């Protein structure tokens, strides 16, 4: 449906007594009363990403007039990149609609000075006061309707500036004259409004201080929907094999791959959303320090070199589930790893090198960041390294109901990590929290303080393709052993 008016306002979707809601409803009713056939969109639901994508965005793109209801503090939360009011306004900037600012009862007569720079184009739009509590309310609404229907070029009904769209092969921070403008993401809707004039733009890859792209943009030379394509590619790749470390126990070598710290979107991101479970939501920004993670899961050869024997509980390793030096060490519980393997590995390395190397399991966030390609991520893949699961994973359709060699027949991801989708589920150190994503601490989240189950990630030879996605989450009791459970190491810094 096309709308004549979209009303953008700050509200609490669960609070029926919200004064902003009642004011917005009053304005909607008066618009519909005085403006015959007027179709007004007014949303009162709680925030959810699917609703924003499926309901809000189409309504904005179809509307002729975008009315922003200004109230005290309504723009204050727009500093948050995921804030609905902010996202709605930015979408209106690039849609063919007229932007109108109204202040109910003069509550906000001017825009705040600390308003996000991305919304600076609002400064060119006149604020119209509507006296909701005054007797002149109907007349003032009639004048507003005249602007909606007829237009008023002298009133500054359109933002003064140009919209810049950014396409990038790597997540990056976009800066202008030393100020952060937007965090541009791969495949994201990266749109900012540039006020009139010349702008010195810098593009900085995640996790790096050096500028890898520098452009001067003059808005007079831009058309309303111009794109600037930012190709970063190898210029952001400071990573080399020299950052990796190789260790050896009883002649068995294993490689730890360096992952540069950075910022990424964790959880049910756009490429995951059709298959994502509720426990993967909401997707949220996470910042991580650098770390080193195992190139593969721990192999049977390494387990025996450290522990002296294979685990015999629940049958040990068998031919029918995959046996061999370079096969995953499976049928190991979280408790087996933390209380047995890790302290024994430290002891063996101390004896061999004289150094106190500590290893641990990855946090859930570290695991997902690495699975997504870490600082070398390019296209956002559904699985670790590809959208085609058969390229990178052993799962229920191709595994033959057993594990496989850790590097057998499947491509590594952008970091050179093997098997982060499929083959065996990988234990993480976090307690499992179903709703943890809605209250995750940042940076370097470590999961809930307590729980009953530990996190497992990545899927296995027994899993459906849906369970092998980089954002999928599973769990198990820490003492449970299974023929599709294994683990990957992280070197403590």
Secondary structure as the mmCIF struct_conf table of DSSP 4:
data_model
#
loop_
_struct_conf.conf_type_id
_struct_conf.id
_struct_conf.beg_label_comp_id
_struct_conf.beg_label_asym_id
_struct_conf.beg_label_seq_id
_struct_conf.end_label_comp_id
_struct_conf.end_label_asym_id
_struct_conf.end_label_seq_id
BEND BEND1 UNK A 4 UNK A 4
STRN STRN1 UNK A 5 UNK A 8
TURN_TY1_P TURN_TY1_P1 UNK A 13 UNK A 14
TURN_TY1_P TURN_TY1_P2 UNK A 16 UNK A 17
HELX_RH_AL_P HELX_RH_AL_P1 UNK A 19 UNK A 34
BEND BEND2 UNK A 35 UNK A 35
TURN_TY1_P TURN_TY1_P3 UNK A 36 UNK A 37
STRN STRN2 UNK A 40 UNK A 41
BEND BEND3 UNK A 45 UNK A 45
HELX_LH_PP_P HELX_LH_PP_P1 UNK A 46 UNK A 47
HELX_RH_AL_P HELX_RH_AL_P2 UNK A 49 UNK A 51
HELX_RH_PI_P HELX_RH_PI_P1 UNK A 52 UNK A 56
HELX_RH_AL_P HELX_RH_AL_P3 UNK A 57 UNK A 62
BEND BEND4 UNK A 64 UNK A 64
STRN STRN3 UNK A 65 UNK A 70
TURN_TY1_P TURN_TY1_P4 UNK A 72 UNK A 75
HELX_RH_3T_P HELX_RH_3T_P1 UNK A 76 UNK A 79
BEND BEND5 UNK A 80 UNK A 80
TURN_TY1_P TURN_TY1_P5 UNK A 81 UNK A 82
HELX_RH_AL_P HELX_RH_AL_P4 UNK A 84 UNK A 93
TURN_TY1_P TURN_TY1_P6 UNK A 94 UNK A 96
BEND BEND6 UNK A 97 UNK A 97
STRN STRN4 UNK A 98 UNK A 104
TURN_TY1_P TURN_TY1_P7 UNK A 105 UNK A 106
BEND BEND7 UNK A 107 UNK A 107
BEND BEND8 UNK A 109 UNK A 110
TURN_TY1_P TURN_TY1_P8 UNK A 113 UNK A 114
HELX_RH_3T_P HELX_RH_3T_P2 UNK A 117 UNK A 124
BEND BEND9 UNK A 125 UNK A 125
HELX_LH_PP_P HELX_LH_PP_P2 UNK A 126 UNK A 126
STRN STRN5 UNK A 127 UNK A 130
TURN_TY1_P TURN_TY1_P9 UNK A 132 UNK A 133
BEND BEND10 UNK A 134 UNK A 134
TURN_TY1_P TURN_TY1_P10 UNK A 135 UNK A 136
HELX_RH_AL_P HELX_RH_AL_P5 UNK A 137 UNK A 149
TURN_TY1_P TURN_TY1_P11 UNK A 150 UNK A 150
HELX_RH_3T_P HELX_RH_3T_P3 UNK A 153 UNK A 155
BEND BEND11 UNK A 158 UNK A 158
BEND BEND12 UNK A 160 UNK A 161
STRN STRN6 UNK A 162 UNK A 168
BEND BEND13 UNK A 169 UNK A 170
STRN STRN7 UNK A 172 UNK A 176
TURN_TY1_P TURN_TY1_P12 UNK A 177 UNK A 178
STRN STRN8 UNK A 179 UNK A 184
TURN_TY1_P TURN_TY1_P13 UNK A 186 UNK A 187
BEND BEND14 UNK A 188 UNK A 188
STRN STRN9 UNK A 191 UNK A 194
HELX_LH_PP_P HELX_LH_PP_P3 UNK A 195 UNK A 195
BEND BEND15 UNK A 196 UNK A 197
STRN STRN10 UNK A 198 UNK A 205
TURN_TY1_P TURN_TY1_P14 UNK A 206 UNK A 207
BEND BEND16 UNK A 210 UNK A 210
BEND BEND17 UNK A 212 UNK A 212
STRN STRN11 UNK A 213 UNK A 218
HELX_RH_3T_P HELX_RH_3T_P4 UNK A 219 UNK A 221
TURN_TY1_P TURN_TY1_P15 UNK A 224 UNK A 225
STRN STRN12 UNK A 227 UNK A 230
HELX_RH_3T_P HELX_RH_3T_P5 UNK A 233 UNK A 236
HELX_RH_3T_P HELX_RH_3T_P6 UNK A 241 UNK A 243
STRN STRN13 UNK A 245 UNK A 249
TURN_TY1_P TURN_TY1_P16 UNK A 250 UNK A 251
STRN STRN14 UNK A 252 UNK A 259
STRN STRN15 UNK A 262 UNK A 266
BEND BEND18 UNK A 267 UNK A 268
TURN_TY1_P TURN_TY1_P17 UNK A 270 UNK A 275
HELX_RH_3T_P HELX_RH_3T_P7 UNK A 278 UNK A 280
BEND BEND19 UNK A 282 UNK A 282
STRN STRN16 UNK A 284 UNK A 288
STRN STRN17 UNK A 291 UNK A 294
BEND BEND20 UNK A 295 UNK A 296
HELX_LH_PP_P HELX_LH_PP_P4 UNK A 297 UNK A 298
STRN STRN18 UNK A 299 UNK A 299
HELX_RH_AL_P HELX_RH_AL_P6 UNK A 300 UNK A 307
BEND BEND21 UNK A 308 UNK A 309
HELX_RH_3T_P HELX_RH_3T_P8 UNK A 313 UNK A 315
BEND BEND22 UNK A 317 UNK A 317
HELX_RH_3T_P HELX_RH_3T_P9 UNK A 319 UNK A 321
BEND BEND23 UNK A 324 UNK A 324
TURN_TY1_P TURN_TY1_P18 UNK A 325 UNK A 326
STRN STRN19 UNK A 327 UNK A 328
BEND BEND24 UNK A 331 UNK A 331
HELX_RH_AL_P HELX_RH_AL_P7 UNK A 334 UNK A 336
HELX_RH_PI_P HELX_RH_PI_P2 UNK A 337 UNK A 341
HELX_RH_AL_P HELX_RH_AL_P8 UNK A 342 UNK A 353
BEND BEND25 UNK A 354 UNK A 354
STRN STRN20 UNK A 359 UNK A 361
HELX_LH_PP_P HELX_LH_PP_P5 UNK A 362 UNK A 363
HELX_RH_AL_P HELX_RH_AL_P9 UNK A 364 UNK A 371
TURN_TY1_P TURN_TY1_P19 UNK A 372 UNK A 373
HELX_RH_3T_P HELX_RH_3T_P10 UNK A 374 UNK A 376
BEND BEND26 UNK A 379 UNK A 379
BEND BEND27 UNK A 382 UNK A 382
STRN STRN21 UNK A 383 UNK A 383
TURN_TY1_P TURN_TY1_P20 UNK A 384 UNK A 385
STRN STRN22 UNK A 386 UNK A 386
BEND BEND28 UNK A 387 UNK A 388
HELX_RH_AL_P HELX_RH_AL_P10 UNK A 389 UNK A 392
TURN_TY1_P TURN_TY1_P21 UNK A 396 UNK A 398
BEND BEND29 UNK A 399 UNK A 399
BEND BEND30 UNK A 401 UNK A 402
STRN STRN23 UNK A 405 UNK A 405
TURN_TY1_P TURN_TY1_P22 UNK A 406 UNK A 407
BEND BEND31 UNK A 408 UNK A 409
TURN_TY1_P TURN_TY1_P23 UNK A 414 UNK A 415
BEND BEND32 UNK A 416 UNK A 416
BEND BEND33 UNK A 420 UNK A 424
STRN STRN24 UNK A 425 UNK A 431
HELX_LH_PP_P HELX_LH_PP_P6 UNK A 432 UNK A 432
TURN_TY1_P TURN_TY1_P24 UNK A 434 UNK A 435
HELX_RH_3T_P HELX_RH_3T_P11 UNK A 436 UNK A 438
BEND BEND34 UNK A 439 UNK A 439
BEND BEND35 UNK A 442 UNK A 444
STRN STRN25 UNK A 448 UNK A 448
BEND BEND36 UNK A 449 UNK A 449
BEND BEND37 UNK A 452 UNK A 452
STRN STRN26 UNK A 453 UNK A 457
BEND BEND38 UNK A 458 UNK A 458
TURN_TY1_P TURN_TY1_P25 UNK A 461 UNK A 462
BEND BEND39 UNK A 463 UNK A 463
HELX_RH_3T_P HELX_RH_3T_P12 UNK A 465 UNK A 468
BEND BEND40 UNK A 469 UNK A 469
TURN_TY1_P TURN_TY1_P26 UNK A 470 UNK A 471
STRN STRN27 UNK A 474 UNK A 477
TURN_TY1_P TURN_TY1_P27 UNK A 478 UNK A 479
TURN_TY1_P TURN_TY1_P28 UNK A 483 UNK A 484
STRN STRN28 UNK A 485 UNK A 486
STRN STRN29 UNK A 489 UNK A 491
#
